[in-house]
């Protein structure tokens, strides 16, 4: 017991040291594609007010499209956990086992990662023997040859193995706030204790002397008669175990950088962990030193054939994961919430999503049929209500072609920048000089974020441009807004530059 306590203390202290080392070495680490920890420059304008990007739209996009690459976890598990073998005597039953441990996971992309940990696990099994008869040749205390007979009733043995497991696994996950996960790997099991404990039982013995043709059935001093065997505890000698491990379940997001894993797991040992060969022992033996106290051996330490003893566990597992490197993210959000910003505080950010959408098949940077407004002449000519002459149409087309494209929106930005105001001022002049035309203002986004978010952002960009034109004296009846979201990219969403070009406004002449 003293040795067991010392080993347990070493395990606990080593586990604590592992957590401290991992936290100290990784706290400042983060995915290189994530935003900078200094997020005081992350702002966007919506509903006419400048707000912190972490408080609304950009936070939603960030949490859906990024990941924290380092995670510390603690877990507990329970279920059927036993020493697996085919016994040659009695009835064997599975026992309830448990495990708890700590781990470290490194995600090298949003889907895949590897994990390493340390776990304390218990494996146990019970064997019940009732009505067992056995006999073998030996000598009594006086050296006379005998055939020793035994009959055992109500014998029950509880076997127990405690191990420190070191799991190494490959993990796959899929989803956003709620994820499916699965892992497969190996475990190295290091035994820290092993024993079997027997309950009181009833033993009846007899000795047959072939030289005298005599049967002794009631002579306790010679080891014959009825005995009430007391329970005992005996150590078992186990070795290192090599196990395969599998786990699957659901990963629930319960906060920024905090996840709850709930799943099922299975561990299976490949090798025999029982070190010594006890094939020469009987379950009940005659004692030549003290015949009045027959010797009892355990099921695992007797002559009954057992080919392999290995750990086996199947059950439920609950794990709580803490992502490393979230403190800077959370403190920056708190800092932004405590401040007020004006329109002049809006700054460009360099955020690039970690997880672009997979359904975008284009792998080159060639334009994807960018929408242009060179069809103004056709639109005006086909309009039956337009009385404009060809010269004026050509002039409108020429004016529009000379205007600078309204692209390069920063991620999450929906307001009108100073540069875009200059372009919109040209549209004011165009609309004032040509009262016969109406325009449609269309907002576009890149593929970052969900479809619903992108449609909303595109509409907000178009509405801001319309509001600006109205303030400059253009009738709102001549201005129509819509959003295409991410559905009509001008360039493939394969790079940071292309995504910025796709975050744009288009203004088209509407048919009268």
C-alpha positions as CSV (number, residue, x, y, z in Angstrom):
1,X,0.0,0.0,0.0
2,X,2.9,2.3,0.7
3,X,4.3,1.7,-2.7
4,X,0.9,2.3,-4.3
5,X,0.6,5.6,-2.4
6,X,4.1,6.8,-3.5
7,X,3.3,5.9,-7.2
8,X,0.0,7.7,-7.0
9,X,1.6,10.9,-5.6
10,X,4.2,10.8,-8.4
11,X,1.4,10.5,-11.0
12,X,-0.6,13.5,-9.6
13,X,2.5,15.7,-9.3
14,X,3.6,14.8,-12.9
15,X,0.1,15.6,-14.2
16,X,0.2,19.0,-12.5
17,X,3.6,19.7,-13.9
18,X,2.5,18.7,-17.4
19,X,-0.4,21.2,-17.2
20,X,1.9,24.0,-16.0
21,X,4.5,23.4,-18.7
22,X,2.0,23.3,-21.5
23,X,0.3,26.5,-20.3
24,X,3.5,28.4,-19.9
25,X,4.9,27.4,-23.3
26,X,1.6,27.9,-25.3
27,X,-0.3,30.7,-23.7
28,X,1.1,33.2,-26.2
29,X,0.6,30.9,-29.2
30,X,-2.2,31.2,-31.7
31,X,-3.1,30.2,-35.2
32,X,-1.1,32.4,-37.6
33,X,-4.2,33.0,-39.7
34,X,-6.2,34.3,-36.7
35,X,-6.5,38.0,-36.0
36,X,-3.8,39.7,-34.0
37,X,-4.2,39.6,-30.2
38,X,-4.3,43.4,-30.3
39,X,-7.8,43.9,-31.6
40,X,-8.2,47.5,-30.7
41,X,-8.3,48.3,-34.5
42,X,-11.2,46.0,-35.2
43,X,-14.2,48.2,-35.7
44,X,-17.1,48.4,-38.2
45,X,-20.1,50.7,-38.7
46,X,-23.7,49.5,-38.7
47,X,-26.9,51.5,-38.3
48,X,-25.0,54.7,-38.5
49,X,-22.8,53.9,-35.4
50,X,-19.3,52.6,-35.1
51,X,-19.1,49.4,-33.0
52,X,-16.5,46.8,-31.9
53,X,-16.2,44.0,-34.4
54,X,-16.0,41.5,-31.5
55,X,-19.5,42.6,-30.3
56,X,-21.5,41.6,-33.4
57,X,-21.0,40.6,-37.0
58,X,-17.2,40.0,-37.1
59,X,-17.3,38.0,-33.8
60,X,-19.9,35.7,-35.3
61,X,-17.8,35.2,-38.5
62,X,-14.6,34.7,-36.5
63,X,-16.0,32.1,-34.2
64,X,-17.5,30.2,-37.1
65,X,-14.4,30.2,-39.4
66,X,-11.4,30.1,-37.0
67,X,-10.0,27.7,-34.4
68,X,-7.7,27.7,-31.5
69,X,-4.8,25.2,-32.3
70,X,-3.9,24.2,-28.7
71,X,-6.1,22.6,-26.1
72,X,-5.7,21.3,-22.6
73,X,-8.3,18.8,-21.5
74,X,-9.4,16.9,-18.4
75,X,-11.7,13.9,-18.6
76,X,-13.5,11.2,-16.7
77,X,-14.8,7.8,-18.1
78,X,-16.7,4.9,-16.8
79,X,-18.4,1.7,-17.9
80,X,-17.4,-2.0,-18.4
81,X,-13.7,-2.2,-17.6
82,X,-12.2,-5.6,-17.0
83,X,-9.3,-8.0,-17.3
84,X,-10.2,-9.9,-20.4
85,X,-9.4,-13.7,-20.6
86,X,-11.0,-17.0,-21.0
87,X,-11.1,-18.7,-17.6
88,X,-10.9,-22.5,-17.2
89,X,-12.8,-22.6,-13.9
90,X,-15.9,-20.9,-12.5
91,X,-18.0,-18.1,-13.9
92,X,-16.3,-14.8,-14.8
93,X,-18.2,-11.5,-14.7
94,X,-17.2,-8.1,-16.0
95,X,-16.6,-5.4,-13.5
96,X,-17.3,-1.7,-13.5
97,X,-14.2,0.4,-14.0
98,X,-13.3,4.1,-14.3
99,X,-10.6,6.4,-15.6
100,X,-9.6,10.0,-15.4
101,X,-6.8,11.9,-17.0
102,X,-5.4,15.0,-18.6
103,X,-4.4,15.7,-22.2
104,X,-2.9,18.1,-24.7
105,X,-4.3,18.4,-28.3
106,X,-2.6,20.2,-31.2
107,X,-5.0,21.0,-34.1
108,X,-3.0,21.6,-37.2
109,X,-6.2,22.6,-39.1
110,X,-9.9,23.0,-38.2
111,X,-10.5,19.3,-38.8
112,X,-7.5,17.3,-37.8
113,X,-5.3,17.2,-34.7
114,X,-3.2,14.9,-32.5
115,X,-3.4,14.4,-28.8
116,X,-1.2,13.1,-26.0
117,X,-2.1,12.6,-22.4
118,X,-1.8,10.7,-19.1
119,X,-4.6,8.7,-17.6
120,X,-5.3,6.6,-14.5
121,X,-7.5,3.6,-15.2
122,X,-8.9,0.7,-13.2
123,X,-9.7,-2.7,-14.7
124,X,-11.4,-5.4,-12.6
125,X,-13.1,-8.8,-12.9
126,X,-14.8,-11.2,-10.6
127,X,-14.9,-15.0,-10.7
128,X,-17.3,-17.2,-8.8
129,X,-16.6,-20.9,-8.1
130,X,-19.2,-23.2,-6.6
131,X,-19.0,-27.0,-6.3
132,X,-15.5,-27.4,-7.7
133,X,-13.9,-30.9,-7.2
134,X,-10.2,-31.5,-7.6
135,X,-7.6,-34.2,-6.7
136,X,-3.9,-34.7,-7.2
137,X,-1.0,-36.8,-5.8
138,X,1.2,-35.3,-3.1
139,X,2.7,-36.3,0.3
140,X,1.4,-35.5,3.8
141,X,3.3,-33.9,6.6
142,X,4.8,-37.2,7.5
143,X,6.0,-37.9,4.0
144,X,3.3,-40.5,3.2
145,X,2.0,-40.7,-0.3
146,X,-1.6,-39.4,-0.6
147,X,-4.2,-38.5,-3.2
148,X,-5.5,-35.1,-1.9
149,X,-9.3,-34.5,-2.7
150,X,-10.9,-31.1,-2.3
151,X,-14.5,-29.7,-2.8
152,X,-14.9,-25.9,-2.8
153,X,-18.2,-24.0,-2.4
154,X,-19.1,-20.3,-2.5
155,X,-15.7,-19.1,-3.6
156,X,-15.6,-15.6,-5.1
157,X,-12.6,-13.7,-6.2
158,X,-12.3,-10.0,-7.2
159,X,-9.3,-9.2,-9.5
160,X,-8.1,-5.6,-9.9
161,X,-5.5,-3.8,-11.9
162,X,-4.5,-0.2,-11.7
163,X,-2.6,1.4,-14.6
164,X,-1.2,4.7,-15.8
165,X,-2.0,4.9,-19.5
166,X,-0.3,7.2,-22.0
167,X,-2.6,7.7,-25.0
168,X,-1.5,9.0,-28.4
169,X,-4.3,9.6,-30.8
170,X,-5.3,11.1,-34.1
171,X,-8.5,13.2,-33.9
172,X,-11.0,14.3,-36.5
173,X,-13.8,16.9,-35.9
174,X,-16.4,18.5,-38.1
175,X,-18.9,21.3,-37.5
176,X,-19.1,24.7,-35.9
177,X,-20.5,25.3,-32.4
178,X,-21.6,21.7,-32.2
179,X,-19.2,19.2,-33.7
180,X,-18.9,15.5,-34.4
181,X,-15.5,14.1,-33.4
182,X,-13.7,10.7,-33.6
183,X,-10.3,9.6,-32.6
184,X,-8.2,6.5,-33.0
185,X,-4.8,5.7,-31.5
186,X,-2.7,3.6,-29.1
187,X,-2.2,3.5,-25.3
188,X,0.8,2.4,-23.4
189,X,-0.3,1.0,-20.0
190,X,2.1,1.0,-17.0
191,X,0.9,-1.1,-14.1
192,X,1.0,0.5,-10.7
193,X,-0.7,-2.2,-8.7
194,X,-2.5,-5.5,-9.1
195,X,-4.1,-8.0,-6.8
196,X,-7.0,-10.4,-6.2
197,X,-9.2,-10.5,-3.2
198,X,-11.1,-13.6,-2.1
199,X,-14.3,-13.8,0.0
200,X,-14.9,-16.4,2.7
201,X,-15.7,-19.9,1.3
202,X,-16.4,-23.4,2.5
203,X,-13.7,-26.2,1.8
204,X,-14.1,-29.9,2.3
205,X,-11.0,-32.1,2.0
206,X,-10.0,-35.8,2.3
207,X,-6.8,-37.8,1.8
208,X,-6.5,-41.3,0.4
209,X,-3.4,-43.3,1.3
210,X,-2.9,-45.8,-1.5
211,X,-0.2,-47.7,0.4
212,X,-2.7,-48.5,3.1
213,X,-5.9,-48.3,1.1
214,X,-7.2,-45.9,3.6
215,X,-9.3,-42.7,3.2
216,X,-9.1,-40.0,5.9
217,X,-12.0,-37.6,5.9
218,X,-12.0,-36.1,9.4
219,X,-8.6,-35.4,10.8
220,X,-8.0,-31.6,10.8
221,X,-4.5,-31.8,12.2
222,X,-3.6,-33.8,9.0
223,X,-5.5,-31.4,6.8
224,X,-8.7,-33.4,6.3
225,X,-12.3,-32.4,7.0
226,X,-14.3,-29.2,6.7
227,X,-12.7,-25.8,6.8
228,X,-14.2,-22.2,6.7
229,X,-11.7,-20.4,4.5
230,X,-11.2,-16.7,5.4
231,X,-11.0,-14.1,2.7
232,X,-7.5,-12.9,1.7
233,X,-5.7,-10.4,-0.5
234,X,-2.8,-11.4,-2.7
235,X,-0.7,-9.3,-5.1
236,X,-0.6,-10.1,-8.8
237,X,2.4,-9.5,-11.0
238,X,1.5,-7.5,-14.2
239,X,3.5,-6.1,-17.0
240,X,3.3,-3.3,-19.6
241,X,0.2,-3.2,-21.8
242,X,-0.1,-2.2,-25.4
243,X,-3.7,-1.2,-26.2
244,X,-5.7,0.2,-29.2
245,X,-8.1,3.0,-28.4
246,X,-11.1,4.5,-30.2
247,X,-13.5,7.3,-29.3
248,X,-16.4,9.1,-30.9
249,X,-19.1,11.6,-29.9
250,X,-20.2,15.2,-29.9
251,X,-18.2,18.3,-29.0
252,X,-20.2,21.1,-27.6
253,X,-19.0,24.7,-27.5
254,X,-19.8,26.1,-24.0
255,X,-17.9,29.4,-24.4
256,X,-15.0,31.0,-26.2
257,X,-12.2,28.4,-26.1
258,X,-14.2,26.1,-23.9
259,X,-15.6,22.8,-25.2
260,X,-17.5,19.8,-23.7
261,X,-16.9,16.4,-25.2
262,X,-19.5,13.7,-24.7
263,X,-18.9,10.3,-26.3
264,X,-18.2,6.6,-26.1
265,X,-14.8,4.9,-26.1
266,X,-13.2,1.5,-26.3
267,X,-9.8,0.2,-25.2
268,X,-8.5,-3.2,-26.1
269,X,-5.2,-4.8,-25.0
270,X,-3.1,-6.7,-27.6
271,X,-0.6,-8.5,-25.3
272,X,-0.6,-10.7,-22.2
273,X,0.0,-8.5,-19.1
274,X,0.2,-11.3,-16.6
275,X,4.0,-11.8,-16.2
276,X,4.5,-15.0,-14.3
277,X,3.5,-18.5,-15.3
278,X,1.7,-20.2,-12.4
279,X,0.7,-23.4,-14.3
280,X,2.1,-25.7,-11.5
281,X,-0.3,-24.4,-8.8
282,X,-3.7,-25.8,-7.9
283,X,-6.6,-23.7,-6.8
284,X,-6.6,-25.6,-3.5
285,X,-3.3,-27.3,-2.3
286,X,-2.3,-29.4,0.7
287,X,0.1,-27.6,3.0
288,X,3.0,-29.7,4.2
289,X,4.0,-27.1,6.7
290,X,0.6,-26.5,8.3
291,X,-1.9,-29.1,7.1
292,X,-4.7,-27.5,9.2
293,X,-4.5,-24.5,6.9
294,X,-4.9,-25.5,3.2
295,X,-3.3,-23.2,0.6
296,X,-5.6,-21.2,-1.7
297,X,-4.3,-19.9,-5.0
298,X,-6.2,-17.4,-7.1
299,X,-7.8,-18.2,-10.5
300,X,-5.1,-16.3,-12.3
301,X,-2.4,-18.0,-10.3
302,X,-3.6,-21.6,-10.7
303,X,-3.1,-24.4,-13.2
304,X,-6.2,-23.7,-15.2
305,X,-5.3,-22.7,-18.7
306,X,-5.5,-18.9,-19.5
307,X,-4.0,-18.0,-22.8
308,X,-3.9,-14.2,-22.4
309,X,-4.9,-11.6,-19.8
310,X,-5.4,-8.1,-21.2
311,X,-7.3,-4.9,-20.3
312,X,-10.6,-4.2,-22.0
313,X,-12.8,-1.2,-21.5
314,X,-16.0,0.1,-23.1
315,X,-18.0,3.0,-21.7
316,X,-18.9,6.7,-21.7
317,X,-16.5,9.5,-21.6
318,X,-16.9,13.2,-20.6
319,X,-14.1,15.6,-21.4
320,X,-13.7,19.3,-20.8
321,X,-11.3,21.2,-23.1
322,X,-9.7,24.6,-22.5
323,X,-8.2,26.2,-25.6
324,X,-4.8,27.9,-24.9
325,X,-4.2,31.4,-26.1
326,X,-7.7,32.9,-25.5
327,X,-6.8,35.3,-22.7
328,X,-5.5,38.0,-25.1
329,X,-8.6,37.6,-27.3
330,X,-11.0,38.0,-24.3
331,X,-9.1,40.9,-22.8
332,X,-9.1,42.7,-26.1
333,X,-12.8,42.3,-26.4
334,X,-13.3,43.6,-22.9
335,X,-11.0,46.6,-23.7
336,X,-13.0,47.5,-26.8
337,X,-16.4,47.2,-25.0
338,X,-15.2,49.8,-22.4
339,X,-14.4,52.4,-25.1
340,X,-16.4,54.6,-27.5
341,X,-15.2,55.2,-31.0
342,X,-16.1,57.8,-33.7
343,X,-16.2,57.4,-37.4
344,X,-12.6,58.5,-37.7
345,X,-11.5,55.5,-35.5
346,X,-12.3,53.0,-38.3
347,X,-9.1,51.3,-39.3
348,X,-8.3,48.6,-41.8
349,X,-7.7,45.2,-40.4
350,X,-5.7,42.3,-41.9
351,X,-8.0,39.4,-40.8
352,X,-8.0,36.5,-43.1
353,X,-10.4,33.5,-42.3
354,X,-8.8,30.2,-41.3
355,X,-11.6,28.2,-42.9
356,X,-12.6,29.3,-46.4
357,X,-15.6,27.6,-47.9
358,X,-14.8,24.3,-49.5
359,X,-17.4,24.4,-52.2
360,X,-15.5,27.1,-54.1
361,X,-13.9,24.9,-56.9
362,X,-11.8,27.5,-58.7
363,X,-8.1,27.3,-57.9
364,X,-6.7,30.1,-60.1
365,X,-7.0,33.9,-59.9
366,X,-8.7,34.4,-63.3
367,X,-11.8,36.7,-63.1
368,X,-15.2,34.9,-62.9
369,X,-17.2,37.0,-65.3
370,X,-17.1,40.2,-63.2
371,X,-20.3,42.2,-63.4
372,X,-19.8,45.4,-65.3
373,X,-22.0,48.3,-66.4
374,X,-21.0,48.5,-70.0
375,X,-24.5,47.3,-71.0
376,X,-26.0,50.7,-70.2
377,X,-26.6,51.5,-73.9
378,X,-28.5,48.2,-74.5
379,X,-30.6,48.8,-71.4
380,X,-31.6,52.3,-72.5
381,X,-32.2,51.4,-76.1
382,X,-34.4,48.5,-75.1
383,X,-36.5,50.7,-72.8
384,X,-39.6,51.9,-74.6
385,X,-40.1,54.8,-72.2
386,X,-36.7,56.3,-72.7
387,X,-36.5,59.3,-75.1
388,X,-32.8,59.8,-74.8
389,X,-30.7,60.2,-77.9
390,X,-27.8,58.0,-78.7
391,X,-25.3,60.7,-77.9
392,X,-26.5,61.2,-74.4
393,X,-26.5,57.4,-73.8
394,X,-22.9,57.2,-75.0
395,X,-22.0,60.0,-72.7
396,X,-23.6,58.3,-69.6
397,X,-21.8,55.1,-70.5
398,X,-18.5,57.0,-70.8
399,X,-19.0,58.7,-67.5
400,X,-19.8,55.5,-65.7
401,X,-16.7,53.7,-67.2
402,X,-14.5,56.5,-65.8
403,X,-15.7,56.1,-62.2
404,X,-13.6,54.1,-59.8
405,X,-15.0,50.7,-58.7
406,X,-16.3,50.6,-55.2
407,X,-14.4,47.6,-54.0
408,X,-11.9,46.7,-51.2
409,X,-14.3,46.8,-48.3
410,X,-12.6,45.6,-45.1
411,X,-14.1,42.5,-43.6
412,X,-17.3,43.5,-41.7
413,X,-17.2,47.1,-42.8
414,X,-20.5,48.4,-44.1
415,X,-20.2,52.2,-43.9
416,X,-19.2,54.5,-46.7
417,X,-15.5,55.4,-46.6
418,X,-14.0,58.8,-47.7
419,X,-12.7,57.2,-50.9
420,X,-16.2,55.7,-51.7
421,X,-17.9,59.1,-51.0
422,X,-15.8,60.5,-53.8
423,X,-17.2,57.9,-56.2
424,X,-20.7,58.4,-55.0
425,X,-20.4,62.1,-55.5
426,X,-19.8,61.4,-59.2
427,X,-23.0,59.3,-59.3
428,X,-24.8,62.3,-57.7
429,X,-23.8,64.5,-60.6
430,X,-24.7,61.8,-63.1
431,X,-28.2,61.3,-61.6
432,X,-28.8,65.0,-61.3
433,X,-27.8,65.5,-65.0
434,X,-30.0,62.6,-66.1
435,X,-33.3,62.7,-64.3
436,X,-34.7,60.1,-66.7
437,X,-32.7,57.2,-65.2
438,X,-33.0,55.1,-62.0
439,X,-30.3,53.0,-60.5
440,X,-30.0,49.7,-58.5
441,X,-27.3,49.5,-55.8
442,X,-26.1,45.9,-55.2
443,X,-24.0,44.9,-52.2
444,X,-21.5,42.0,-52.5
445,X,-19.4,40.1,-50.0
446,X,-16.6,37.5,-50.0
447,X,-17.2,33.9,-48.8
448,X,-16.3,34.5,-45.2
449,X,-19.2,33.8,-42.8
450,X,-22.6,32.1,-43.3
451,X,-24.9,32.8,-46.2
452,X,-27.4,34.6,-44.0
453,X,-24.7,36.9,-42.5
454,X,-23.3,37.7,-46.0
455,X,-26.7,38.6,-47.4
456,X,-27.3,40.9,-44.4
457,X,-23.9,42.6,-44.8
458,X,-24.4,43.1,-48.6
459,X,-27.8,44.7,-48.0
460,X,-26.3,47.0,-45.3
461,X,-23.6,48.2,-47.7
462,X,-26.2,49.0,-50.3
463,X,-28.4,50.8,-47.9
464,X,-25.6,53.0,-46.6
465,X,-24.7,54.0,-50.2
466,X,-28.4,54.8,-50.8
467,X,-28.7,56.9,-47.7
468,X,-25.6,58.9,-48.8
469,X,-27.1,59.6,-52.2
470,X,-30.4,60.7,-50.6
471,X,-28.6,63.1,-48.3
472,X,-27.1,64.6,-51.5
473,X,-30.5,65.4,-52.9
474,X,-31.3,62.3,-55.0
475,X,-34.9,61.1,-54.7
476,X,-35.1,57.7,-52.9
477,X,-37.7,56.6,-55.5
478,X,-34.9,56.5,-58.1
479,X,-32.7,54.3,-55.9
480,X,-33.2,50.6,-55.4
481,X,-31.1,48.4,-53.2
482,X,-30.4,44.6,-53.1
483,X,-27.8,42.1,-51.9
484,X,-26.2,39.2,-53.7
485,X,-24.1,38.2,-50.6
486,X,-21.3,35.9,-51.7
487,X,-23.2,34.4,-54.6
488,X,-21.6,36.4,-57.4
489,X,-17.9,36.8,-56.8
490,X,-15.9,38.9,-59.3
491,X,-12.8,36.9,-58.5
492,X,-12.2,33.4,-57.0
493,X,-12.2,33.5,-53.2
494,X,-8.7,31.9,-53.1
495,X,-6.6,34.7,-51.6
496,X,-6.9,37.6,-49.2
497,X,-6.6,40.1,-52.1
498,X,-9.4,38.5,-54.1
499,X,-11.7,38.4,-51.2
500,X,-11.2,42.1,-50.6
501,X,-12.1,42.8,-54.2
502,X,-15.2,40.8,-53.9
503,X,-16.4,42.9,-51.0
504,X,-17.8,45.6,-53.2
505,X,-20.8,47.7,-54.4
506,X,-22.2,47.8,-57.9
507,X,-24.5,50.5,-59.3
508,X,-26.5,49.6,-62.4
509,X,-28.8,51.7,-64.6
510,X,-32.3,50.3,-64.3
511,X,-34.7,49.8,-67.2
512,X,-37.5,52.5,-67.2
